[in-house]
Amino acid sequence: MSDSNYQAQLFHHFCLEAPELLSTIEQALLNLQAGKNNFEQVRILMRATHTLKSIAATLGFETIKNIAHTLEDVFRAIQTPEVVIDSEMQALFFESYECLRDPLMAKLTGSHIDTNNVIEAFSTVLTRLQTKLGNFLIEEQEDQTATEVSFESIKMLLEDSICPELEKTAVAIAHTKPKDSDTILRNLAELFRGYGQAIGLLGFLAIAEATIAALDQNPRAARTISRLALEDFRSCCAEILKSENPEAGCPSAALLQLTGSAFLPQSHLVTGELKKVAISTQKDAQIIANEVVIAKMHETQPTAQTTQPVEFLPLSEEINNTPTTPFPKVVRVNVDHLEQLNYLNAELLTNQNRQFLQDGKKRSSLRKLLNRWRQFQQMLTDLQDWSNPLLMPYKLQNKGNLNFVRAVLAAKNSDNFDILELDTYSEFYVIIQNLLEVAAEIEQEIDTFEQLKRQTTQLLKKQQKLLTNSRDVLLEARMLPLGSILNRLYPVLEQLQKKHNKQIKLNIKGDEVLVDKAIAERLYEPLLHLVRNAFDHGIESPQIRELRKKPTIGQIEIRAYYQGSQLIIDVHDDGEGLDFDAIRQHAIEQGLITAEKSRLQSESQLAELLFEPGFSTAKQVNDISGRGVGLDVVKVQLHTIQGSVAVHSETQKSTTFSLQIPLNLSINKLLVCQAGKKVYALAVDTIDQILLPKTGQIQYSEHGRVLRLATNTNSQLDEGELVRIYRLEEILDYSSRQPAQIASEVQTTENNTVLPLLIVLCQEQVLALEVDRIIWEQELVIRPFSKLVPTPGYIHGGTILADGRLTLVINGAGLLDHILNQEMQVMKSWKQTWIGPPTHLLTTNSQPKAALPAKIEDNKRTVVIVDDSITLRQALVFTLQKAGYHTLQARDGYEAISLCQAQQHVDLIICDIEMPRMNGFEFLAHCTSDKGLSQIPILILSSRTAVKHRQLALKLGASAYLTKPYSDQELILTLSQIIACQGTSLIYS
């Protein structure tokens, strides 16, 4: 292995181990209790900083090494019983930990950091610690303890790394083919040769060199060389531990014999030059030994203090006997392997759903077959009963034969027996009897098949249970509640409050949200940085908050939730918001933008500058911010998990950082429904309830239909609350064809008059989605679409139904946001119309002809908009409301007729041509023939530009005809002219 590859491998292991070591140090610091015995926690701190120091020294990270080394001395000092840990000392420990964490995270993320600021901050903290600890913090003389400490490190290396590696290699070689043994043993020898060169294990170095030479000379004797080499390595381990001499051990004569004569002069590798290398590295043995431990990715566990040598089993017994030291119960697994397992589980679930669907169809077909067969049997029985009276005993037509039978009977003196006493049957009768017997046999076969089918169903259910358990175990292995990460922020914030005299309350919502462990660990640093940033830059001092009439206790809220195919984590504070002038000025000073360009930058563009490397608006260095670590750390960390961050701020009110992390393949419970001729799946976690509206619950407003909720103990909504109703098929831009199998199985609603409603609730916003049918609720696999496929935010992904068809998965929360964003202005005006008793503005669908008084200003004209497109309706609503009109909406001609009849007065109708159920021409014809509607002027607004369409509309009674696209000015002018010709508005019952 080359030096460059070795260093790259070490850095890779460093990236894996360093975050765990930081977490260990942080957790141990949090567990320190003032005034109590903290021996166990101090020991953990010493070991973690010692290990971190070692690997940092090997990789040449001097700042990290020096800080970790000093912290190790500090923690060694506080294990003295005379040292009393108080709250001030705890705060200093956390400050020093931050000085260690910042440069380390900069190395991990590849971001820039000013090490001079870090060293200066740490020196300040260390000075205060020296004042607190006094004579207990005395730097030990390295020459006095180098040998002792060095051997302790070597002992830890042998027990924690080398010995387990030997046992695993022995088992691996025993279970592999001879040709693979060469590779396994050669890799082990290369590794141990690196150990020997690095920390002076001269015996190990000699055995490793002999092993490699023996393999080169005798490639077909890998098994024999493996046995000899493993025995030599084991003997060397035992001798080193027994004699406490790192140079102990040497290759056996048998192994040396296999190396060939060329190696014999090198059998005594402990030369003077090598001894000099060993002696020169003796002082650094502690660092190097621990570095190798980390490089092998072994968990840092307390090592029992024992001087007993390690005993090894003979190679012939190592497979049949259990090692005295069990292997660790926790192992690292490549995330890609877990992803593959998750994918395979998802495929199994998809196939299982398909099997259950097919099984149900088979059982249904079997029941039908059995019923039909029994009907056939009954028909045969009826036929037999009907034919019996008609079939007289068959008499032999051949008279000669009859005489012959009588002659035979006479010869036998059978005077008392008459041949006519025997019944004879026709051929038809015999055929029926045979049919009945065959039918009975077939019925038995059908019963047997039915029993086998029941057994198959039971096996499928057992398979489903096993798959569910397998998925749960995998979920537990790779997922954890986000609260395990978020809750670590409480004590950090508590320490900051004590030090800086700021009162801040941290609120966490969504801590039960499950997240991948690999992602969770990478989320902690960005979240910690954002919380500290909010504490330092966001929340004002109590005096300033009091002047601004804010509560003296600031609020930081972290909210986690799933939205579509993303995990969203919002970090919100109620502080002073972003200072965009300061951001602009600082960006100009750093040369990120020019002064001229800065004046053209929007607030969102300026906010993006916060994530530039090294960008920080801190005016002075402190222990929270200003050490050269900007918000680019957040962006870089999120980039490693393909995430992103956005920021929204209101001056002197709040700042919200929104982390967006994409999700991979997931399994969720989905509600499959039909809307129109298409099938969709919706995530059930945002569906508050499913209901069939009762008489009087659906009412009309000027913006469409609304639902008045009834009492429901399982709902989070209040009784009487008004909820807007939307047709699902009308608000979606994406669709999928309806599977033929599903269409044939779904039960339709009676007369299609009462359609089910899905009440979608998310973040205190609610809407009702009207669908045609509810098909089923089932756990399905959600597969995200490729980034090359543009999809709206409310599309979660796609899923394969049990029949093999692909359909879209809609996220209710995303759909709600989509609608609210489109109708923000309309929703505001709609909410205002509901002030006061709702009955003044509503009419129930159960009494369409009942006129209710509508409180509409006398100077406002009422216009009914009839169009099947909700987008076009809302565009017209917005235009007409700005012009001072009062608007009502209908989806087609039928709904417009009902709506007009329920109103006291209507001044004008704007109608499209192409609509479901009743189109524009049919609506015109109906209005012309209706006495009450014939006096209302109708404006046709259609995309049809042909002369024949215009002429037909005007012939049917349209007052005017406009084509899409239209201009607002032209539309308003045309309406004014039509109404002016009519004079006053029409009043009718």
Number of C-alpha atoms within 10 A of each C-alpha: 9 7 8 9 10 14 14 13 14 21 21 13 19 24 16 16 21 22 18 16 20 21 16 18 22 19 16 18 19 17 13 19 14 14 11 11 14 18 14 12 21 23 16 20 25 21 21 24 25 23 30 27 28 28 28 24 20 20 15 11 16 13 20 25 25 16 25 26 19 18 22 22 19 23 20 17 20 18 20 11 11 10 14 16 19 14 15 15 16 17 19 19 21 20 21 24 19 19 27 23 21 21 25 23 21 16 17 18 19 12 17 17 21 15 16 12 17 24 19 14 19 21 15 13 20 20 11 15 18 14 11 18 19 12 10 17 18 13 11 9 8 10 9 9 11 16 16 13 18 22 20 17 20 26 23 21 21 20 17 19 19 23 20 18 14 18 19 13 19 20 13 16 20 18 12 11 11 16 13 14 24 22 14 17 27 19 15 19 23 17 18 21 21 19 21 21 16 20 27 25 25 28 27 29 27 21 29 28 22 28 29 22 20 23 21 17 14 16 15 14 17 24 19 15 25 25 18 20 24 23 19 22 24 21 20 23 26 21 19 23 21 14 12 17 15 23 21 19 23 23 25 17 10 12 21 22 13 20 22 15 10 10 16 12 8 14 18 13 17 19 11 9 10 14 15 13 15 23 14 13 18 20 18 20 25 26 25 27 27 24 26 25 24 25 21 19 17 17 17 18 11 11 10 8 8 8 11 9 16 16 12 19 15 12 17 10 10 15 16 8 9 10 13 9 8 8 11 9 5 8 9 9 9 8 13 9 10 15 15 11 15 21 17 12 19 21 14 15 21 20 17 18 21 17 16 17 15 14 17 13 12 14 16 12 12 17 14 12 13 16 12 12 17 15 12 14 17 13 12 17 16 11 12 16 11 11 14 10 8 8 13 12 13 13 14 11 8 8 10 10 11 13 11 11 12 17 13 11 16 13 9 9 10 12 10 7 12 10 10 11 8 11 10 13 13 12 9 12 13 11 11 16 14 12 14 18 12 12 17 15 12 13 16 12 12 17 14 12 13 17 12 12 16 14 12 13 17 12 12 16 14 12 13 17 12 12 17 14 12 15 18 13 12 16 16 14 12 19 18 18 17 23 19 14 19 20 13 16 18 13 12 17 20 16 19 21 15 13 13 12 11 20 20 19 16 17 13 17 16 16 17 13 15 20 18 18 18 14 17 19 17 17 21 20 20 20 21 18 18 20 23 18 16 25 26 20 19 25 28 24 18 18 11 13 18 13 10 14 9 16 13 19 17 21 20 24 17 22 16 23 16 20 20 24 26 17 18 20 22 21 22 25 26 23 25 21 21 23 18 16 12 11 21 22 16 17 22 16 12 11 10 14 18 14 14 9 10 18 10 10 13 10 16 13 11 19 19 14 19 19 18 15 18 20 20 21 17 15 8 8 14 12 18 18 20 20 25 21 24 24 21 21 25 24 22 21 22 22 14 12 15 13 19 18 18 15 17 15 22 14 12 17 16 20 24 23 19 19 23 20 21 16 19 15 14 15 16 14 16 23 21 22 20 22 19 14 13 17 26 26 27 22 22 20 17 18 22 17 17 14 13 12 16 13 12 13 17 21 23 22 21 20 22 18 22 21 22 18 20 16 11 11 9 8 15 11 19 13 13 12 12 23 19 21 22 20 17 19 20 15 15 13 8 12 14 13 13 18 17 10 10 15 16 8 9 14 11 12 12 8 7 9 8 14 17 19 24 24 24 23 21 16 8 7 12 21 24 27 22 22 20 23 21 20 18 11 15 16 14 25 25 25 21 19 15 9 7 6 7 8 14 15 18 21 22 26 23 19 22 20 21 20 18 13 14 17 22 21 28 25 26 28 23 21 22 19 17 15 16 15 11 13 17 12 12 16 16 10 14 16 10 9 16 15 10 9 8 14 13 16 20 22 25 20 18 13 12 17 16 15 17 15 15 14 9 12 10 6 9 14 19 22 23 23 27 30 28 21 15 18 15 13 23 19 13 19 23 17 16 20 14 10 13 12 19 21 24 24 27 26 23 24 27 17 14 22 18 15 23 24 18 22 23 15 20 24 23 24 24 24 29 27 24 16 17 13 11 18 19 24 24 16 21 25 16 18 22 17 10 12 9 15 19 15 18 22 22 27 24 24 22 21 14 15 12 9 9 9 15 18 12 12 23 17 13 16 17 25 18 18 19 20 15 11 9 12 10 13 11 11 16 15 10 17 23 12 11 18 16 11 10 15 8 10 16 15 13 14 12
